[in-house]
Amino acid sequence: MTILVTGATGTLGRHVVERLRQAGQTVRALTRTPAEVTSLPDDVEVVGGDLTKPQTMAAALDGVSAVHLLGATGHDHAPLQTGPQLMGMAAEAGVQRLTVLSPGEGELGKAVRDSGMEWTFIWPIDLMSNALGWAEVIRRTAEVREPYANRRTASADEADVAAVAATVLARGGYAGRSLIVSGPEALMPADKVSAIAAATGREIRFTELTDDQARRHWRAEGWPEEGIEFMLHMWATVPETVARVTSTVEEVVGRPPRTFAQWAVEHADAFRA
């Protein structure tokens, strides 16, 4: 069985590729710029294609039995708009199984559900790798300054999300389900900063900002006004669901999800001065 992994060179996709290889699966990796890919193993077939341009996808889908599909594309993570065309092409190519990195909403969700294939939506509450957004400021100042310090998220290790996707792709068994993936605990930003400090052996501070302090801080960093107000609104209205711990990793993979402290140890070099 050949499995196509879209977004194969990304933060999550490269883990999906590796997990499938470890399971003995034949992997085909999709990228927009195949000639520039040097980070994938030699036994992974790298093919070109663009999910936003279905006409470029025929060769990538040829002979594929299962697909890991991104539900959003580009640096702005815009929702994929070509779901109906891609589902039609996948069905025609003989694809039998899909994992879709998406909450299963909108036009893409409907297209997947109507595809006739064995589909599973996989959606992480939040990825631990988002903490890498602090890396530069931690290296430079040993401090994280943000508002709304009491918000909690049950962030998932990207390797765990990939393990769920790879297990479903290789073994099946979760057809017609939407799997929400979380870590084992809901943490506040200060908790994560403390874990990074312990992993790096550095003293790293977390300072809570008021809205006005955050505005001044982000303006000084060059943020646009609309970006500042969007972020403040998003953090002020974080839903309780992002703090919900799920059993998905243990159910699908057969082990507990990894902790943020474990993730921080593996990525400690990114935060060291």
C-alpha positions in Angstrom: 0.0 0.0 0.0 1.4 3.4 -1.0 0.4 6.3 1.3 0.5 9.9 0.1 1.4 12.4 2.8 0.7 16.1 2.0 2.6 18.7 3.8 5.3 16.1 4.2 8.1 18.6 4.9 6.2 20.5 7.6 6.3 20.4 11.4 3.7 17.6 11.5 4.1 16.0 8.1 7.6 14.9 8.6 6.6 13.0 11.7 3.8 11.3 9.8 6.3 10.2 7.1 8.7 8.8 9.7 6.0 6.9 11.6 4.7 5.3 8.4 8.2 4.3 7.5 8.7 2.7 10.9 5.5 0.8 10.3 6.9 -0.6 7.0 4.6 1.4 4.8 5.5 2.8 1.3 5.4 6.6 1.6 5.0 9.2 -1.2 5.7 12.7 0.0 3.9 15.7 -1.6 5.6 19.1 -1.8 5.3 22.2 -4.0 9.1 22.2 -4.6 10.3 18.6 -4.9 13.7 19.7 -6.2 14.5 21.6 -3.0 13.7 18.7 -0.6 16.7 17.3 1.1 15.3 16.4 4.6 13.4 13.2 3.7 14.9 9.7 3.7 16.0 8.2 0.3 13.3 5.5 0.4 10.5 8.2 0.4 9.3 9.1 -3.0 9.0 12.8 -3.3 6.5 14.2 -5.8 5.4 17.7 -6.8 1.9 19.0 -6.5 -0.2 21.8 -5.0 -3.4 21.1 -3.2 -4.8 24.5 -4.2 -4.3 23.5 -7.9 -6.0 20.1 -8.4 -4.7 19.9 -11.9 -1.2 19.3 -10.5 -2.3 16.4 -8.3 -3.0 13.6 -10.8 0.5 12.0 -10.8 0.8 12.3 -7.0 -2.5 10.3 -6.5 -1.8 7.7 -9.1 -1.5 4.2 -7.4 -2.2 5.6 -3.9 -4.4 3.7 -1.4 -4.4 6.2 1.4 -3.9 9.9 1.8 -3.0 12.2 4.7 -4.6 15.5 3.7 -3.9 19.0 5.0 -7.1 20.9 5.7 -5.4 24.3 5.3 -2.6 25.5 3.1 0.0 28.3 2.9 1.6 30.4 5.6 -1.7 32.0 6.6 -3.3 28.5 7.1 -6.2 29.4 4.9 -8.8 26.6 4.7 -8.4 24.4 1.7 -11.0 25.5 -1.0 -10.4 22.7 -3.5 -11.8 19.8 -1.4 -14.6 18.7 -3.8 -12.2 18.5 -6.8 -9.5 16.7 -4.8 -12.0 14.2 -3.4 -13.3 13.5 -6.9 -9.7 12.9 -8.1 -8.8 10.7 -5.1 -11.9 8.5 -5.5 -11.2 8.1 -9.3 -7.6 7.2 -8.5 -8.7 4.4 -6.2 -7.9 6.0 -2.8 -9.7 4.1 -0.1 -8.7 5.8 3.2 -8.2 9.4 4.3 -7.0 11.1 7.3 -7.7 14.9 7.2 -6.0 17.4 9.4 -9.1 19.4 10.0 -12.0 19.8 12.5 -14.2 18.6 9.7 -16.1 21.9 9.1 -17.1 23.8 6.0 -16.9 22.8 2.4 -14.0 20.5 2.9 -15.7 18.6 5.7 -18.8 18.1 3.5 -16.7 17.0 0.5 -14.8 14.4 2.6 -18.0 13.0 4.2 -19.6 12.7 0.7 -16.5 11.1 -0.9 -17.5 7.5 -0.3 -14.0 6.9 1.1 -13.0 5.7 4.6 -12.3 9.1 6.3 -11.1 10.2 9.7 -10.7 13.8 10.8 -7.8 14.5 13.1 -7.6 17.8 14.9 -5.1 18.8 17.6 -6.3 21.3 20.2 -3.0 23.0 19.9 0.6 22.0 19.0 3.4 22.1 21.5 5.6 23.3 18.6 3.8 26.6 18.7 6.0 27.4 21.7 8.8 27.7 19.2 7.4 31.1 18.5 9.0 32.2 21.8 12.4 30.8 20.9 14.0 34.0 19.5 12.8 36.2 22.4 13.8 33.6 25.0 17.3 33.4 23.5 17.6 37.2 23.5 15.9 38.3 26.7 15.2 35.1 28.8 11.6 36.5 29.2 8.2 35.9 27.7 5.8 38.8 28.0 2.1 38.1 27.1 -1.4 39.0 28.3 -4.0 36.6 29.7 -1.7 34.5 31.7 -4.5 32.3 33.1 -5.5 30.8 29.7 -4.9 27.1 29.6 -4.4 24.8 26.6 -4.0 21.0 26.5 -1.3 21.2 23.8 -0.4 18.0 21.9 3.1 17.0 20.9 3.2 17.1 17.1 4.8 13.6 17.2 1.7 12.3 19.0 -0.6 13.8 16.4 1.5 12.3 13.7 1.4 8.9 15.5 -2.4 9.0 15.5 -2.6 9.9 11.8 -0.1 7.2 10.8 -1.8 4.5 12.9 -5.2 5.3 11.3 -3.7 5.4 7.8 -1.9 2.1 8.2 -4.4 0.1 10.2 -7.8 1.8 9.7 -10.5 1.2 12.2 -11.6 4.9 12.9 -13.7 5.5 9.8 -16.3 8.2 10.1 -14.8 9.7 13.3 -13.4 13.0 14.3 -10.5 12.5 16.7 -9.5 15.4 18.9 -5.9 15.1 20.0 -4.6 16.7 23.2 -1.6 16.4 25.5 -2.0 14.9 29.0 -2.5 18.2 30.9 -3.8 21.8 30.4 -1.1 24.3 31.0 -0.9 28.1 31.4 1.9 29.9 29.5 3.9 30.3 32.7 3.8 26.5 33.1 5.3 26.1 29.7 8.0 28.7 30.3 8.9 27.0 33.5 9.3 23.7 31.6 11.5 25.3 29.0 13.6 26.9 31.8 14.1 23.4 33.4 15.0 21.8 30.1 17.5 24.5 29.2 19.0 25.1 32.6 18.3 28.8 32.2 16.4 31.2 34.3 13.5 32.3 32.1 10.8 34.7 33.3 7.1 35.0 32.4 5.6 38.4 32.7 1.8 39.0 32.3 0.9 42.2 30.4 -2.3 44.2 30.5 -4.0 44.8 27.2 -2.5 48.3 26.8 1.0 47.0 27.7 0.6 44.2 25.2 -0.4 46.7 22.5 2.7 48.8 23.2 4.9 45.7 23.3 3.7 44.3 20.0 3.8 47.7 18.3 7.4 48.0 19.3 8.0 44.6 17.6 6.3 45.9 14.4 3.0 44.1 14.6 0.2 45.6 12.5 -2.8 47.1 14.4 -5.3 44.5 13.1 -2.9 41.7 14.1 -2.7 43.1 17.6 -6.4 43.5 18.1 -7.1 40.0 16.6 -4.6 38.4 19.1 -6.0 40.2 22.1 -9.5 39.2 21.2 -8.5 35.6 20.5 -6.8 35.3 23.9 -9.5 37.1 25.8 -12.1 34.6 24.4 -10.2 31.3 24.5 -12.9 28.6 24.8 -12.9 26.1 27.6 -12.6 23.3 25.1 -9.0 24.0 24.4 -8.2 22.9 28.0 -10.0 19.6 27.6 -7.7 16.6 27.8 -8.8 13.7 25.5 -8.0 10.0 25.4 -7.3 9.9 21.7 -3.5 9.2 21.8 -3.9 6.4 24.3 -6.9 4.9 22.4 -5.3 5.0 19.0 -1.6 4.6 19.7 -1.7 2.6 22.9 0.3 4.8 25.1 -0.2 8.0 27.1 0.4 11.3 25.3 3.8 13.0 25.8 4.1 15.9 28.3 5.2 19.4 27.5 8.2 18.8 29.7 9.3 15.9 27.5 8.8 18.1 24.4 10.8 20.9 26.0 13.8 18.6 26.6 13.8 17.5 23.0 13.7 21.1 21.7 15.8 22.7 24.4 18.5 23.8 21.9 16.0 26.1 20.2 15.7 28.2 23.4 19.4 28.3 24.4 21.3 31.6 24.0 
